[in-house]
Amino acid sequence: MAIAEKKRKLLEEFVGGKCEQCGKETRLTAHRLRRDWQGGTYEHRNIKMLCNECHKLMHANEYSNVQGK
C-alpha cells in the first residue's frame, strides 16, 4: 500500500526537501525501514525520506542481503 501524497509532502517538508541519505534536493520517496510484510507502517519513526536514486540503492542492498550476496 502506497503512502498518501499529502502525507508524503508533509514528510518531505519535515526533512527540508532533502534526501536523508545523500542530501539531494528533489522529490522524495518514503522508504519504510521495517517493511510492510514485517509489520512496518508509514509512521514517521519507520520512514526515511529518499531521492529515487538512493531509494533504488536501498532496495538493491536489501535484496542482496536477502540473497546472501
Long-range contacts (C-beta under 8 A, 24 or more apart in sequence): 1-36, 3-30, 3-42, 7-42, 11-44, 11-47, 11-49, 12-49, 14-44, 14-49, 15-49, 19-49, 19-50, 19-51, 19-54, 20-48, 20-49, 20-50, 21-48, 21-50, 21-51, 21-54, 21-57, 21-58, 22-51, 22-53, 22-54, 24-51, 24-53, 24-54, 26-51, 26-52, 27-51, 27-52, 29-55, 31-55, 31-58, 35-62
